[in-house]
């Protein structure tokens, strides 16, 4: 997937990223977040997937002026909808009885309570918190100007991870099953919080096994 001399990955910033996202960035020492792209609707930039008692559930962060051509850094969150409460209740119902919920839930609750103005700031804090809980150390920086073709010293992963693409065709991710809260069949590539809440301190090792070499 990467050559030995490439240490940086250029990637779009997602909301509570999928396991595929973390499988991708694990192979690089530096994460370059694309901060100068235009916002893309119906992408992981404002949504994630978790496993509820009956089905996979999609959590969407509503945004203002999502139909306009806006830089991702300028997209504001719509708080006219009670999405923070709804997200938190849905997560609590899904993971409240999971083995590691009590260890991690307050970290995420504190982020929701901040009511970030911009989607970028919310996503960035969620990402850095997930990395911290996974005990994964990466250098993170934002891109400078938008470049259609990335520099040859950077692996360009922009738009390669999408809810519209099945994980079976991923360049980065091979499902490594773990015990989930519901169902008899493993559901792959959910938000990283599914792995954290269900497996806790084993999450990083499972994540390593999920990397497609």
N, C-alpha and C positions, 0 to 999 in steps of 0.2 A: 504493500500500500504506500509506503514511503521509502525514499532512498536514505542511506545512512547519513548523508551530508545535510539533509534538510531537518532542521530542528524546530521550525515554527509552522503552525497551522493557522490559516486565515479562515474564519468561520463566522456565521451569523449568530447573534445572541438570542437564545430561546428562553421561554418561560418554564421554569422547573424542568430542565432538559431531560430528554429521554436517555435510556441506557446506551443507545446507539451513539448519541452525542459524546458521552463520556468515554465510550470505547474508542472513538475517533481521537479525542484530544490526549488520551493516555500515551500515545506513541510519540508525543512531542514535548519538548521542554518549555516551549513558549506558545501561548495562545494569543493570537491577534484577532480581536473582535472587530468585525466590519461595522463601523459606526457611521459610515457615509453613504450607505445604500438607501434606496427608497423603501419605505414600509411595504411589505407584501402581505396581502390578506390571506386568510385560510392557511396559515403556516404555523410552525411551532413558535413563532415570535410572540404570539399572545395566547397560546393554548398548550395544554398537556393532557395526558391520559393516565387515569388511575383505575384500579380494579375495585368495583363495588360488589355488594352481595349478589347482585343479579346480572351485572354486565360490566363491560368496560365503559367508564364514564369520561366524557370530555369536559374539561374545565377551561373556560374562555375568559380572558380579561378583556372587557369591552373598552374600546378606544374612541376618542373623538376624531371626527373628520377622517375616518379610515378609508374613505373613498377618494380622498384627495392625494395628490402627489406630495408626500412629506418625507423628509429624512427620518430614518428610524429614531434618531436622537430627539426629534421634535414631536414625536407622537405622544399625546397626552391620554391619560387614563380617564374613562368615563365613570364617575362616581354617582351618577344619577341612578344607577342600578346598584343593588346591594350585593355585588359580586364578592367582596371580601368575606362577608358573613356566609354567603352561600358556598363559597369554596371551602371555608373552614369547616362548616357543618358537614359537607360532603366528605372531606378528608377524615374528619373525626369519626363519621359513621363507618368509613371504609377501614380505617386503621386503628381506631380507638382501643381495640383488644389485641393488636399485634404486639409481639414481644418487646419491641423497642420504641413504641409510641411515646411513652412517658419520658424517655431519654432525649428525644429530639423535637417533640412537638413545640415546646416553648420557643425554640430558636426561630421556627417559621412563624409562629403566632406574633412574635415581636416585629417581624418584618411586615406582616400584614397591617399591624396596628399603626405603622408609620404613615400610611396613606401617601405613597409616592405620587408626585404629580406626573412624572414621565414613565412610560413603559420601560424605557432603557434602564432607568435607575432601579426600578423594581427587579427587572431581570438580572441586572448585574449583581445586586445584593443576594438574590436567590442563588445565583451561580457560585459566588464566592463562599457562601455559607455551605452549600453542598460539597464543595471542594474541601472545606475545612473539616466537615463531619466525616468525609471519606479519608481524611489525612493524606490528601494528594496535593503536593506542592508544585505549582506552576507559576511561571512569570506570565502576567497578563498585561496587555496593553491594547489601546485602541488603534485602529488604522488611521493613517494620515488623511490622504485624499482618496476618493474612489478610483480604482483602476479596474477596467474591464478584464484585463489580463494581469494576473498576479505576478509579482516578481518571482524569478526562477528559484530563489532561495527559500520560498514559502510554499507549502502545500496548500492549494486552494480547495477548501471544502465547502465553500459558499453554495448554498442551495442544494447540496447533495443529500441532506437529511431532511425529509419532508413527510408529513402525515399522509401524503398522497402516494408515497412509495412504500411498497411492502418491505419488511425487514429482511426477507429472504434474498433480496437482491442487493443488500447493503455491501458496500466496499469495506466497512469497518467492523461490523457486528455479527457475531455468531451466538445465538441464544445459549446461555448456560443456565439451565433450569434451577430454580430454588423454590423452597416452600412458600407459597403465597397464602393469603388469608381465606380465599374463596375458590371453590371449584376444584374439579379433579384434573383438569388439563391446564398446563402451564401457559400463561399469556405472556408472550415476549414483548420486549421493548416498550414497557410503560415508562412513566416518569421515574427518575432516579429515586424519588421519595418512596416508591413501592419497595425498592430494594433496601433502602435504609431502614424503613419501619419494620420490614419483615426479617431482615438478616443482621442489622446492626453492625457490629464490628467485623463481621464476615463479609460485608458488602464489597470491600476493596478487592478481596481475593476473588470473589465471584465476578467482579468487573474485569479483572485481569484475564479470567478464563473466557470472557466474552469478546475479547479483542480478536478480530480477524486478521491474521498475519499473512 
